[in-house]
Amino acid sequence: MLRIAVVGATGAVGRECLALLDGGIVPVEQVVPVGSARSVGRDLGTELALSLPMADLVTLDDLDLRGLDVAVFSAGAEVSGREAERLASAGVLVVDNSSAFRMRPDVPLVVPQVNPGALDDRPASNLVANPNCSTIQLVRALHPVHELAGLESVVVATYQAASGGGVRGLRELAEGSRAVLDDPHAQGVPGGRFGQPLSFNLVPEIGLQDDTGFTHEERKLVREPRRILGLPDLRVSATAVRVPVFDCHSEAAHLRLREPVTTASVEAALAATPGLRVYRRSENPSYPMPRRVFARPEDRALVHVGRIRVEPEDDRAVALWVVADNLWVGAALNALQIVELAAKNGWLG
């Protein structure tokens, strides 16, 4: 039985962590919600209708580290960079959802379905990094195809939901959509959570651009799959787009393989992989969509892959359409599956 702190408990990912813990993903003795000073006093158990053994919400400054096994951080890179190592140095395993530690050599970057061996032993740093939300669903789809025929290169375009911008992003999309429906000529005001108005719009920029024109989000999609898949020379090109969808990220991935394949062999490899759902042309619908994926908890826990096709002129070129719940698969669920794997390996608790 574990004592777990959820840092950023009132945010979009934090709330999903609490809901998943309430569902029994790992055995808990107590869950300690951690938030800002303005959140102290909130009864998240009642707000979210949870039956968890929950402590009172506290700030990080008031968090009692005695007997604390795990802290799941979902409060952003600034908070993680300032506080995570303090908890780790006190013996607490920190699973961090931010970008603060993902490329540090002494911090494993883990997707349990892809590189579980990274957690065979407890890291000396006491830190484990959760990858970027778009990276997680991508590598889970890439991994079985790589094992089938070997990856040479990946070109991916992501279509990322407003929930990637947290509670504030969801609110901005809802309020902006109402404004446009009231006045179709409304343009909205640049700024806010996404840099530009998102409602009835596409924003092909997630994060700041560097001097080459690539954004922070796109750089993550290049670097992180290489590390998780153990393919340091994998060629990856990414374009990240924010779309006016509330939940679930989608990706169009075009792969170049070392060996020839057929559509049937790719479908079979994906369908044989636990945690993936494959959509074939004979099904209706024959492809996953965000609204359908988000509708049921059992689907929110899966990576959905459709539009699987091999180029007629090139049997080493494969295209995939990948959809997953960015708050579950891309964040809270992966973080807690890291905790589950650590406990299973016997070095936690």
C-alpha positions as CSV (number, residue, x, y, z in Angstrom):
1,M,0.0,0.0,0.0
2,L,1.4,3.3,-1.1
3,R,1.2,6.9,0.2
4,I,1.1,9.0,-2.9
5,A,1.1,12.8,-3.4
6,V,-0.5,14.3,-6.5
7,V,1.1,17.7,-7.1
8,G,-1.1,19.9,-9.2
9,A,-4.1,18.0,-8.0
10,T,-6.6,20.7,-9.0
11,G,-5.4,20.9,-12.6
12,A,-6.7,18.8,-15.6
13,V,-4.0,16.1,-15.3
14,G,-4.0,16.1,-11.5
15,R,-7.8,15.5,-11.4
16,E,-7.4,12.6,-13.8
17,C,-4.7,11.1,-11.6
18,L,-7.1,11.2,-8.6
19,A,-9.8,9.6,-10.7
20,L,-7.6,6.8,-11.8
21,L,-6.3,6.2,-8.3
22,D,-9.9,6.0,-7.2
23,G,-10.4,3.3,-9.8
24,G,-7.7,1.2,-8.1
25,I,-4.8,1.3,-10.6
26,V,-2.4,1.0,-7.7
27,P,-3.1,0.1,-4.1
28,V,-3.0,3.2,-1.9
29,E,-2.9,3.8,1.8
30,Q,-3.4,7.5,1.4
31,V,-3.5,10.1,-1.4
32,V,-2.3,13.6,-0.6
33,P,-3.5,16.3,-3.0
34,V,-1.1,19.2,-3.4
35,G,-2.0,22.6,-4.8
36,S,-1.5,26.3,-4.6
37,A,-2.2,28.3,-1.5
38,R,-5.5,29.5,-3.0
39,S,-6.7,25.9,-3.3
40,V,-6.1,25.0,0.3
41,G,-9.5,24.1,1.9
42,R,-11.0,22.6,-1.3
43,D,-12.5,19.2,-0.7
44,L,-11.5,17.4,-3.9
45,G,-12.8,14.1,-2.7
46,T,-16.3,15.5,-2.6
47,E,-15.9,17.7,-5.7
48,L,-14.8,14.7,-7.8
49,A,-17.0,12.1,-6.0
50,L,-14.0,10.0,-4.9
51,S,-13.9,7.3,-2.3
52,L,-10.1,7.4,-2.0
53,P,-8.5,7.7,1.4
54,M,-7.6,11.3,0.9
55,A,-5.7,13.7,3.1
56,D,-6.5,17.4,3.2
57,L,-5.1,19.5,0.3
58,V,-1.8,21.1,1.2
59,T,0.8,23.2,-0.5
60,L,4.2,21.8,-1.4
61,D,5.7,23.9,1.5
62,D,3.4,22.1,4.0
63,L,3.7,18.6,2.5
64,D,4.9,16.1,5.1
65,L,7.5,13.8,3.3
66,R,7.6,11.3,6.1
67,G,6.3,8.0,4.9
68,L,5.6,9.4,1.4
69,D,6.4,6.8,-1.3
70,V,5.6,8.6,-4.5
71,A,4.9,12.1,-5.8
72,V,3.3,12.6,-9.2
73,F,4.1,16.1,-10.4
74,S,1.6,17.7,-12.8
75,A,2.1,21.4,-12.1
76,G,4.4,22.4,-14.9
77,A,8.1,22.6,-15.6
78,E,8.7,25.6,-13.4
79,V,7.3,24.0,-10.3
80,S,9.0,20.7,-11.1
81,G,12.4,22.3,-11.7
82,R,12.1,24.1,-8.4
83,E,10.7,21.4,-6.2
84,A,11.0,17.8,-7.6
85,E,14.6,17.2,-6.7
86,R,14.0,18.4,-3.1
87,L,11.4,15.6,-2.7
88,A,13.6,13.1,-4.6
89,S,16.6,13.8,-2.3
90,A,14.3,13.0,0.7
91,G,13.8,9.5,-0.7
92,V,10.5,10.1,-2.5
93,L,10.1,8.6,-6.0
94,V,9.1,11.5,-8.2
95,V,7.2,10.8,-11.5
96,D,7.3,14.1,-13.4
97,N,4.8,15.0,-16.1
98,S,6.7,18.2,-17.2
99,S,9.6,18.6,-19.7
100,A,12.0,19.5,-16.8
101,F,13.9,16.3,-16.7
102,R,13.1,14.3,-19.9
103,M,16.5,14.5,-21.5
104,R,18.7,14.1,-18.4
105,P,20.7,11.0,-18.7
106,D,20.2,10.0,-15.1
107,V,16.4,10.3,-15.3
108,P,14.6,7.4,-17.2
109,L,12.1,8.5,-19.8
110,V,9.5,5.8,-19.7
111,V,6.5,4.4,-21.5
112,P,5.9,1.1,-19.7
113,Q,4.5,-0.6,-22.8
114,V,7.6,0.3,-24.8
115,N,10.7,0.5,-22.6
116,P,9.8,-1.2,-19.3
117,G,13.4,-2.2,-18.8
118,A,14.3,1.4,-18.0
119,L,12.7,0.7,-14.6
120,D,14.3,-2.6,-13.7
121,D,16.3,-0.8,-11.1
122,R,15.4,2.3,-9.1
123,P,17.1,5.3,-10.5
124,A,19.7,6.9,-8.2
125,S,18.1,10.3,-9.0
126,N,14.7,9.1,-7.6
127,L,13.3,10.8,-10.7
128,V,11.3,9.3,-13.6
129,A,10.1,11.5,-16.5
130,N,6.8,11.1,-18.1
131,P,7.2,11.8,-21.9
132,N,5.3,14.5,-23.8
133,C,1.6,13.5,-24.3
134,S,2.0,13.3,-28.1
135,T,5.1,11.3,-27.8
136,I,3.5,8.6,-25.7
137,Q,0.8,7.7,-28.2
138,L,3.2,8.0,-31.1
139,V,5.8,5.6,-29.7
140,R,3.2,3.1,-28.6
141,A,2.0,2.9,-32.2
142,L,5.6,2.9,-33.6
143,H,7.0,0.2,-31.4
144,P,5.2,-2.8,-32.9
145,V,5.9,-1.6,-36.4
146,H,9.6,-1.1,-35.6
147,E,9.7,-4.7,-34.2
148,L,8.0,-5.9,-37.4
149,A,10.2,-4.2,-40.0
150,G,12.6,-1.6,-38.5
151,L,12.0,2.1,-38.5
152,E,14.2,4.4,-40.7
153,S,12.3,7.7,-40.5
154,V,9.0,9.2,-39.2
155,V,7.1,12.3,-40.4
156,V,4.3,13.2,-38.1
157,A,1.7,15.9,-37.9
158,T,-0.2,16.2,-34.6
159,Y,-3.6,17.6,-34.1
160,Q,-3.7,18.5,-30.4
161,A,-6.8,19.2,-28.2
162,A,-7.5,22.1,-26.0
163,S,-7.2,19.9,-22.9
164,G,-3.4,20.0,-23.6
165,G,-3.6,23.6,-22.3
166,G,-5.2,22.4,-19.0
167,V,-8.3,23.7,-17.4
168,R,-7.6,27.2,-18.7
169,G,-7.3,25.9,-22.3
170,L,-10.7,24.1,-22.0
171,R,-12.3,27.2,-20.7
172,E,-10.9,29.4,-23.4
173,L,-12.2,27.0,-26.1
174,A,-15.7,26.8,-24.6
175,E,-16.0,30.6,-24.1
176,G,-14.5,31.4,-27.5
177,S,-16.8,29.0,-29.3
178,R,-19.8,30.6,-27.6
179,A,-18.6,34.0,-28.8
180,V,-18.2,32.9,-32.4
181,L,-21.6,31.2,-32.4
182,D,-23.1,34.4,-31.2
183,D,-21.2,36.4,-33.8
184,P,-19.7,34.5,-36.7
185,H,-17.4,37.5,-37.5
186,A,-15.8,37.5,-34.0
187,Q,-12.1,37.1,-34.3
188,G,-11.1,36.8,-30.7
189,V,-8.0,38.4,-29.2
190,P,-4.5,37.0,-29.7
191,G,-2.8,35.7,-26.6
192,G,-4.4,33.5,-24.0
193,R,-3.4,29.9,-23.5
194,F,-2.7,29.1,-27.2
195,G,-1.2,32.3,-28.5
196,Q,-4.0,32.8,-30.9
197,P,-7.8,32.3,-30.7
198,L,-8.5,28.6,-31.0
199,S,-12.3,28.4,-31.5
200,F,-13.1,27.4,-35.1
201,N,-9.5,27.9,-35.9
202,L,-6.2,26.0,-36.3
203,V,-3.0,27.2,-34.6
204,P,0.1,25.6,-36.2
205,E,2.4,26.6,-33.4
206,I,2.6,24.9,-30.0
207,G,5.3,26.4,-27.8
208,L,7.9,29.0,-28.8
209,Q,9.7,28.7,-32.1
210,D,13.5,28.4,-32.0
211,D,15.9,30.1,-34.5
212,T,15.2,27.3,-37.1
213,G,11.4,27.8,-37.0
214,F,10.6,24.6,-35.1
215,T,8.6,24.9,-31.9
216,H,9.3,23.5,-28.5
217,E,6.6,20.9,-29.0
218,E,8.0,19.7,-32.3
219,R,11.5,19.4,-30.8
220,K,10.1,17.1,-28.1
221,L,8.5,14.9,-30.8
222,V,11.9,14.6,-32.4
223,R,14.1,13.9,-29.4
224,E,11.9,11.9,-27.1
225,P,10.9,8.9,-29.4
226,R,14.6,8.4,-30.2
227,R,15.4,8.0,-26.5
228,I,12.3,5.8,-25.6
229,L,12.7,3.5,-28.6
230,G,16.5,3.3,-28.3
231,L,17.0,4.6,-31.8
232,P,19.3,7.7,-31.5
233,D,19.7,8.0,-35.2
234,L,16.0,7.8,-36.1
235,R,15.0,10.6,-38.4
236,V,11.9,12.4,-37.2
237,S,10.2,15.4,-38.6
238,A,7.2,16.9,-36.8
239,T,4.5,19.6,-37.2
240,A,2.4,20.3,-34.2
241,V,-1.0,21.9,-34.6
242,R,-3.5,23.0,-31.9
243,V,-7.1,22.2,-33.0
244,P,-10.5,23.2,-31.6
245,V,-11.2,19.8,-30.1
246,F,-11.8,19.6,-26.3
247,D,-10.1,16.2,-25.6
248,C,-7.8,13.6,-27.3
249,H,-4.8,14.2,-29.5
250,S,-4.7,12.9,-33.1
251,E,-1.6,12.2,-35.2
252,A,-1.0,11.5,-38.9
253,A,2.3,9.5,-39.0
254,H,4.1,8.5,-42.1
255,L,6.8,5.9,-41.6
256,R,9.7,4.7,-43.7
257,L,10.8,1.1,-42.8
258,R,13.9,-1.0,-43.4
259,E,11.9,-4.1,-44.6
260,P,8.9,-4.4,-46.9
261,V,5.4,-4.9,-45.3
262,T,1.8,-5.3,-46.2
263,T,-1.2,-3.5,-44.8
264,A,-2.3,-6.9,-43.3
265,S,1.0,-7.5,-41.6
266,V,1.1,-4.0,-40.1
267,E,-2.5,-4.4,-38.9
268,A,-1.7,-7.8,-37.4
269,A,1.4,-6.5,-35.5
270,L,-0.6,-3.6,-34.1
271,A,-3.6,-5.7,-33.2
272,A,-1.4,-8.2,-31.3
273,T,0.0,-5.4,-29.1
274,P,-1.8,-5.0,-25.7
275,G,-3.3,-1.5,-25.2
276,L,-3.8,-0.8,-28.9
277,R,-7.1,-0.9,-30.7
278,V,-6.9,-1.3,-34.5
279,Y,-9.6,-0.1,-36.9
280,R,-9.8,-1.9,-40.2
281,R,-11.5,-0.7,-43.4
282,S,-14.3,-3.3,-42.9
283,E,-15.4,-1.7,-39.7
284,N,-17.8,1.2,-39.3
285,P,-16.3,3.6,-38.4
286,S,-13.1,2.5,-40.0
287,Y,-10.9,5.0,-38.1
288,P,-10.8,6.5,-34.6
289,M,-12.1,10.0,-33.8
290,P,-11.5,12.1,-30.6
291,R,-15.2,12.3,-29.6
292,R,-15.7,8.6,-29.8
293,V,-12.5,7.8,-28.0
294,F,-13.3,10.1,-25.1
295,A,-16.8,8.7,-24.7
296,R,-15.9,5.6,-22.7
297,P,-13.3,4.9,-20.0
298,E,-12.3,1.7,-21.6
299,D,-11.4,3.6,-24.8
300,R,-9.8,6.5,-23.0
301,A,-7.2,3.9,-21.7
302,L,-6.2,2.7,-25.2
303,V,-4.2,4.0,-28.2
304,H,-6.4,3.8,-31.3
305,V,-4.9,3.3,-34.7
306,G,-6.7,3.4,-38.1
307,R,-6.2,4.5,-41.7
308,I,-3.4,1.9,-41.8
309,R,-2.1,1.8,-45.4
310,V,1.1,0.8,-47.3
311,E,1.9,3.0,-50.3
312,P,1.1,1.1,-53.5
313,E,4.4,2.3,-55.1
314,D,6.6,1.7,-52.0
315,D,6.1,-1.3,-49.7
316,R,8.4,0.2,-47.1
317,A,6.2,3.3,-46.6
318,V,3.4,3.1,-44.1
319,A,0.8,5.7,-43.0
320,L,-1.1,5.6,-39.7
321,W,-3.8,7.7,-38.0
322,V,-3.4,7.6,-34.2
323,V,-5.8,8.9,-31.6
324,A,-5.5,8.8,-27.8
325,D,-6.7,10.6,-24.7
326,N,-3.9,13.0,-23.9
327,L,-5.0,13.4,-20.3
328,W,-5.0,9.6,-19.7
329,V,-2.7,7.8,-22.1
330,G,-0.6,11.0,-22.6
331,A,-0.2,11.9,-19.0
332,A,-2.0,10.6,-15.9
333,L,-2.4,7.0,-16.9
334,N,1.2,6.7,-18.1
335,A,2.5,8.2,-14.9
336,L,0.5,5.8,-12.7
337,Q,1.5,2.9,-14.9
338,I,5.1,3.9,-14.2
339,V,4.3,3.7,-10.4
340,E,2.6,0.3,-11.0
341,L,5.7,-1.0,-12.9
342,A,8.0,0.2,-10.2
343,A,5.9,-1.5,-7.5
344,K,5.8,-4.7,-9.6
345,N,9.6,-4.7,-9.9
346,G,9.8,-4.7,-6.2
347,W,11.8,-1.6,-5.5
348,L,8.9,0.7,-4.5
349,G,7.1,0.7,-1.2
